[in-house]
């Protein structure tokens, strides 16, 4: 798996509720937290009165901002006694000299902010410029086509009998048609579709009115190409030689006497009758730096849904640029990175894999290994529930004449199989206890599936002897606070204290890093897996995408991926909210590498927000680090106590 010019006047600057002058009331609780709130559990923001030094931490000068109408800036002044204005409007300054402003953005491509910092008779000026991510604006044209919305574009390989969907945004009420190089025309029709909101707002904005969106215009158009090649032949989907393009289709929009035309950069090659089968391999150069898994998505660029171990074979059913479409079965497709697919010789038929007799072997008091022979390495998917694992093989036929359980006393209660469809086989594994994790790998033609049941706990001290891997998130990457604190530094300080607290509770603890050296994502997960860790907890502090109000949308949250991690996530989240006293953003399932580990429950905590001055200040202090670490430790111990079958310790 291969692993952000126009002067803004006073009326154009919104100071969110965070803007206030010294001595004015503290922020309301629903605005994120209270840098000066005496009731806040967070340590008070210390007073700093140093030399005047005006600095904008985010967004960096010259960077691209993705917000549409409003966004935030933050930085520091060097003195909490100083005042700050942006384009003439006052901005709150925290006692340590940090600041955070929420601004309204005009529709210009260059955004210019005039900052003025004052302290007694000292004045510092700064003009800070950033650029808006280019987005299409119709302007005054009576008829228009948004050329950035043309979908698909680039190079496409597609089955001759299957419609290739076309989408574009254009002037409401216009008549659209795609004129092919040979003169044929394909009509496109208006579609009633909801307004597309930025993904960051969909995922993180807590304001329901922003999620609803305005009434959608009828400016989305759809059509389809069926059995139609466009442009010069591209050859086979893999292993071919791309030939120069000879012609491109043209999209035409007509409204009354006005016409707009744009070139649609699209080449379509119809798949040959000879099939192409590929072997998936995320590390063809044998670097050893990957996890040996190719991820599959339900659509190009979508979220992870399948995890195919290296060596899995599947038939090609299409390609759009760098995304390869695999035909898993008659009813299921998966999109993978074309760079992670090695073509087999053309003409090899994509046969159904035969699932043979199954053997299970106890490999520990709480785990079992299941050996499943197949005639070749077919794609599969694993889903879990509390005490069951469902393994689905695609393009497969079942012939398990024997299912052997091995010696008695294992965690595997029973195995059931069914030919779910003509080319999909389901194997259902039921455990005699709650599922703690699973993992799979190919060995020759056999799939080895290891199932891990809930371990036995010391009811008097459920944390005793438990092996917990604590991951201080970042570097590389990570957020930076207005005062310059690196998230990676804050995470490591919290992780050190969390390690000590868990060890005091009787657990064995391993850190994925103990200094500031960068560690990639996969080695962190691999460490937890190789140590047979029973829990994986990744410590982070949050940041928001451009365009999200930092006070309405800040607080604590915990992310998980597998159902078995939900209870742990909920317990830790409750403790974070109670001990840190910030907003409750709840738990969420997230497609994050550190929580996708399959061998143990895993969570990723986002306790505080680096961009909130009071949060950053707390993270600098031993008291703030202690509060964060103790919340996570308490949550883990309470979770383990529940798993041990008794109440809170």
N, C-alpha and C positions, 0 to 999 in steps of 0.2 A: 504494500500500500504506500504510494509515494506521497511521500509526505512533503488612505483617507485625503468695474472701477467707478465704484461710485461711492462718493462720500455719503455716509449715513448721517442724516440730521437728527436733531433731538427727538423729533416725532418718530423716527425710525428705530429708536432704541428702546427696548423693553427691559426693565430692570428686574424682571421676575419678582417674586416676593423676597428674594435674597437681598435686594438693594436697600440699604438703609444707612443712615449716618450714625456715628458713635453716639451711644446713649439712647437710641431708639429701641422699641421692643424687640425681643428675640424672635426668631422665626417660629411660625406655628408648627406643631408636631407633624401636620400632614405635608410639610414642605421639606422633610428630609432630615431634619435634625438639628438644629440648635447649637450652633457653635458657641453661643453665649447662654444657653439654657441651663440654669442651675440644677434642674431636675434630671438632666441627661446622665446616664451611667458612664458615658465616655469621659475620659480625663479632660479637664478644661484646656482650651487652647492657650498656650503660654504667650506672654507678652514679649515682643521683640521690638527693639527700637534701634536699629542699625542704620548705616548709611542708605540714602535713597537710591534704589536700584530697580528700575522698572523693567519687568521681564514678562513676556507672553510665552507660556509653556505650550499651550494648545489653543488653536491650531498653529503649527509652525509657519513662519513667514514663507509665502510662495506655495504652500501646500494646497491640495484640492479639498473642498468641503462638499459633502454630499447632501446637505440639508436643502430643503425646498424653500421654506419661508422663515424659519427661525432656527437659531442654534446657540451654542455657548462658546465663551472664551474663558480661559483662566490662566493665572500666573501669580507673580509676587512683586512686592515693592521694596522689601528689605526692612520695612518699619510698619508696625501696626498703628503708629501715630499719624501716618500719612493718609491723604485722601486721594481718590482716583475718579476721573471722569472718562467716559468714552464718548467721543463726539459731543461733548458738553453735558452729558447726563451722568449723575453720580452713581457709583458702583460701591457696594459694600467692601470694606477691607476688614479682614479678621485680625485679632490682636497680634498674631505672628507675622502680619504683613502679606498674607495670601489673599487672593480675591477670585471670585467667580461671577460672571455676568451672563445673562440670557438676552440675546439680541434678535431683533427682527431683521430679516435680510431682504433687500430689494431684488428684482429679477436680473440684475446686471451680472456679467461674467467675472468682473474683478470687484472684490469687496475690500473697501479701505476703511480702517478704523483709526481715528485720531485719539490717542491716549495721553492724558495729562496727569501726572502725579505731583502732589504738593505736600511739603512738610515744612512748617514755619516759613522761612523765606526761600526755601529751595523749591525749584520747579524743574521737572524733567518731562520732555515731550517725546512721543514715539508715534510714528505712522506705521501701522501694521497692515500689510496687504496679504490677502489669500485669494485663491481663485475658486470659482464654483465649478463643480463637475459639469461639463457641457451637457445640456439637455435641449431637446428640440422645442422651439417656440414658433407657432404658425405665423406670428407677426400680423401684417395687414392683408396678406394674400387671401383672395376670395376662395381659391381652391388650393389645397396643399396636400403633401404626402410626407409623413414622418419617416425618412429613410433609415433612421436608427431603429425602427420597430420591425423591419423586414425580417420575417422568420419563416423557414430557415434561410440561411445564407451560407455561402462557401461551397464545399464539396460534399455531395450526398450520394450514397449508394442505397438503392431502395428496391424492394420486390416489385415486379412489374404489375402484379394484380392488386397491390395494396395502395389506397390513396395516400399521397404525401400531403399533409395539411399545410396550408399557407396562411399566414397571418400578417396584418399590417394595420397601422393607424393612419387615418386620412380624414379629410374634411367631411363632416356629417352631411349627408344628403347627396354626396357625389356618387357617380357611377364608376366603378373600378373594373379594369380588366388587365390581365397579364398577357402581353403580346410576346409569343415565343419567337425564336430566331427564324423558324420556318413560316411565320406569318399567322399561325393559328392563335386564337385568343381564348383565354380561360377567365371566366367572370369571377369576381369576388363579391360577397354579399355582406351587408351590415349585420353585426352581431350584438345582441343585448348582453352586455357583460359588465360586471362590477368594476369600479375604478380600482386600478392596481395601486395599492399603497406600498411604500418602501418596506422591505423585509424587516428592518430594524423597528419600525413602528408596529408592524404586525406582531412581532415577537415580544417587545418589551414595553410598549406604551400602555399605561394603566388608565388612560382617559378613554372611556367607552365612546365618547362623541368623536374622537379622532379615528377610532377603529371603524365606525360606521361609514365614513366617507360621504362625499356629496352624491347627488343623483348622477348616474353615469350618462355621458353623452353617447350617441350612436356613432362613434368615430372609430370603432374596431371592425375590421372587415376580415372575412375568412373565405378560403377557397380550397381547391385540391387539385393536384396533378395525379392522373391515373395512367399508368403504362406509358409515360412520356419521358423520354430522355431529353436533357437540355444541355447544349454545348457539346464539346468534344468528349470522347470516351475517356474515363479515368482509369480503366483497367480494373483488376480485382480489388476488393476492399483492402487487402493486405498483400504486400509483396509486389504490387504493380508499380509502374512508372507513370507518374502524373504527366500528361501531355499538356502543352500550352492551350489556353482557352481560345476559341475561335469566335464565339459570339455569346452575348448575354441577353436574357429577356428584358423587356421594358415594361414597367408598371405605369398605367395611364389612369388618371382620375379626371373626370369631366363633370363640370357643374355649369349648366347653361351653356354660355359661349366660351367659358374659361376651361383651360386644360393644363394639367400639371403632369410631368413625366419624370420618372427616375429610373436609372439602371438598377436592376435587381441582381446583385452579384451571386448568381446561383448556377451550379452545374450539377446535373442529375444523371447518374449512370444506373441503368437497370441491372439488377443482379443477374449473373449468368445462370444458366440452368445447372451447371456443375456446382455442387455444394462446396463450401469452404468450412473446414473444421479447424479450431484453434486450441492450443494449450495455453492456459493462463499462467503467467509467471511475472511477478512484480519485481524481480531482481535478475533480469537476463544476463547482466554483467557479473553476477556473483560477487557483489560487494559485501554482502552480509549486513547491510545497513537498513534492511527493510524487515517487515514482520512476516513475510512469506504469504501474504493474503492479498488478493485482488478484490476490491469492493465493487458490488453491483448496485445500481440505482434503478428506480422505476422509470426515470426519465433522465435525459442528459442534464448533468449538473445538479441533480436532485440529491436528497439525503441518502445516507447509506442504508441499504436494506438487506443485501446478501454479502456474505464473507466467504470467498472461494479460496481454499488453500492452493498453493502452487501445484500445478500438475492437473488441475481440473480441466476437462475438455468440454467444449460446447460448439454448436454450429452457429455460423454468422447469419444474421437475418437483416443486416443493414448497417449503415454507418453515416454519421453526420460529423464531418471534420474529424476531430480527435476522439470522438466518442463512438465506440463500437457496440452495436446492438446484437445481443446473443439470443437465440431461440432456445430457451430452457426446455420448453415443452410446447404442446399445441396451444396452450392457453397462457403461457408466461414468457415474458421477455425480461432481460436485464441489460442495462447499459454499463459498460466498463471502459476503462482507458485503453485505446487502441495500442498504445505503447507497451501495454502489459499482456498482449496477446501474440503468441508465436504461431504462425500459420503452418498447418500440416499440408502435405501435397494435395493439390486440387483433385477433386473427384472422390476422396474418401467419404463414404456415406456416414451420416450422423446416426449410428445405430442406437437402439435402446440398450442401456446397461442392464445386465441381469444381476439382481440382488440375491446372493446365495445364503447358505445356512449361517446362523449367527451364534457366536460364542462369547460369553461374558466371564470375566475373571476378577475376583476380589483382589485389589492391590493395596488395601489398607482397611482399617476399621470403618472408615466413612466414605469409601470410594470404590468404584468398579470400572474396569475397562471392558468395553464392548468392541469386538472385532466383527466387522461387516464386510464380507468379500463382494466385490463387483467385477464384472467382466472388463470394465474400464472406468476411469475416474469421472463419474457423472457429477454435474453440479447439484448442490443440495442447499437446503436452508434449515436452520434449527430454531425452534420457538420453545419457550418455557412457560410453565405455570408453577404453582406452589410446589407440587410434588410430581410433576410430569415434564418430560422433554419430548417434543414432537419433531422427528427428523423426516424431512420430505426430500426424496430424490426425484429429479426431473429427467425426463426422457429415459424412463427405467421400467423394468418389469420385475415382479416379485417371484422368487422361487426359493424361499427359506424353508427347505424341507425339515431342518432341525433348528431349534432354538435352545441352546444349552446354557444353563445358569451357573454351572460350576458348583463349588462347595456351598453348603447352606450357611446362612448367617450374613450374607452380603446385603448391601443397601438396596439392591435392585429387586423389587417385588415381582414385577411381571413385564413381559414384552408382548406387544400386539402389532400385527402388520395388516395392511390392506392395500389392494390395488385401487387407489382412490380414483384415478381416471385411467384411460387407456395407456398413458405414458407417465404417470406419476405414482410413486410408491410412498406410503406413509408407514413409519415405524414409531410406535408410541412406547416410551419407557416410563414406568411408574415406580417411584421410590418408596421406601418404607418410612421416610422422614422428609423434611423440607429440603428442597434443592438449594445447595450452596454455590454451585458453579458447574461448568462443563468446559471442555476443550476438545478439539478434533484435529486430526492430521492424517495424511495419507502415508501408508507404508506398503510399498509395492502397489498391488491392486486392491488392498484392503483399506477401508476407512476405520481408523481407531478413534472411538468416541469414549472419553473419560467422563464419568458422572461423579459428582461430589455431593454427598449429603451433609446436612448440618452436623458440625462436630459436637462431641460431648463436652459439656461445660461443667466447671466447678460451680455448683449452685451457691456455695458460700462466697465465692469471689469469681464471677464469670469472666473477668478480664485476665485472670491468672493463666499464664502460658500461651495466650493468644498471640500469634505473630501478625503484626500490623505494619504495613508499609505506609509511611507518611511522605508525601510528595510536595515539596515546596515549589509551587508553580513558577515557570520561567527561570532563568533566561534560556533560549533566546526569546525576544518579544517581551510583552508586558506593558502595563500602563505606567504613567508618571504623574505624580500629583502636582498641584500648583506650586508647592514649595520645592519641587525637584526630587522628592522621594521616589525611588524606583520600586515598583511592585515586587520585583524579584527579591530585593533586600527585605522588604516588609514580610513577604511570605516566609523567607528563611528564618527570620527572628521568631515568628509565630510557630513554625515547625519545630524549632529547637525546644521551645517551652512546651509544646504539645507532646513531644517525645518524652520529656521529663515527667509530665503528668501521667501519661499512660504507663510509663515504667513504674511510677509510684503505685499505680493501680494493679501492677502485677503482669502487665503485658510485655512481650518482647517487641521492640520497635527498630525498624531500619528506615533510614532516610534515603531518598533517591539522589540527593545531593547535599553536601555539607559546606559548600563554598559558593562563590559567585560564578564559577565556570559554567558555560552553557551546556545543557544536556537536552538532546532531542526527545521527542515524545515517546517513540517506540522503545528506546532503551529503558525508560522509566517503567513502562508496562511489563517489559520482558523481565526486569529485575523482580517485580512482584510475583510474576508467574514462576520464575525459576526458583524462588525461595519458598514456594508453596504458601505464600502469604494468605491469611484468612480474611483480611480486610485491606482495601486500598483507599486512602483518603488523600485527596489532592487539595492543597491550600492555595486559594487565590483571593484577590481583591478586585473589584469590578471597575468597569468604565462603560460609558454609553456611546452608542453611535451618534454621529451628527444628527441634529434635529430633534432629539429627545430631551424634554425638560428635566434637568438634573435633580430638581427637588421633588417633583411629583413622582419620579421613577427610580429613586435610590432606596436602598435598604439592603437587607440580607436575603440571600437565596442559596439553595443547594440543588445541584444537578445530579441526575442519575441516568442510566441507560436501560438496564435490565430490571424486570419487575422485582427480583429478589432484593434489590437495593432500595426500594421505596421506603420500607420501615426505618432503615438507617438514615435515609435522607430526611424524613419527617422528624425524627428525634433530634438530630443535630440542628435542623432549622429552628425548632422550638427553643432550643437552648441559646442559639445565636441571637434570636430576637429578644429573649428575656435578658441576657447578659449585656448586649450591646445597646439595647433601647432604640434601635432604628426601625425603619419601616419593614413590614413583613411582605416580601415579594413572593413567598411561598417556595415550594419545590417545583422542579420542572424536569421533564425528560429532555436531555440534550444530546445531540450527536457530537460528542466530545471524545477524543482519543483516550483520555485518562479514565473515563468511566465505561468504556466499551469492553474492558478486560472481562473475559468470560469465566475465569477460574475462581472468582471470589466476588462478594458484594463490593461495589466501588462507588464513591461519591466524589464530587468536586464542590467545594464550598466557595462562595463569594460573599464574605462576611461584611465588608465595608466597601465604600467607593473611593478610589484614589483621588478623583477629581473634586470631591467635597472637602473643603478646607478643614472642617472639624474632624472628618474621618482620617484624612492624611495625618493631621497633628496627633491623633490618638495612636495611629500606627507607629509613630516615632517613639512612643513611650513604653517602658516596661509594663506599666499598668494597662495600657490598651492592648498590648500583645498578650498579656496574661488573661484579660477578659475574653479575647477571641479564642485563645488556646483552651482555656478552661471550658468554654461553651462547647467546643468540639469534643473535648475529652469527656465531659459529662454526657453528651449525646451518645457517644460510642459506648460508654459503660452502661447507660440506661438501655440501649439497644441490646447489648449482650445479656443484660439481666432479663430482659423479656424473652430472648431466645433460650435462656437457661430455664425458663418456666417459672420465674418468680417476679415479684414486683420490683419497684425501684429500690436500690440499696440505701 
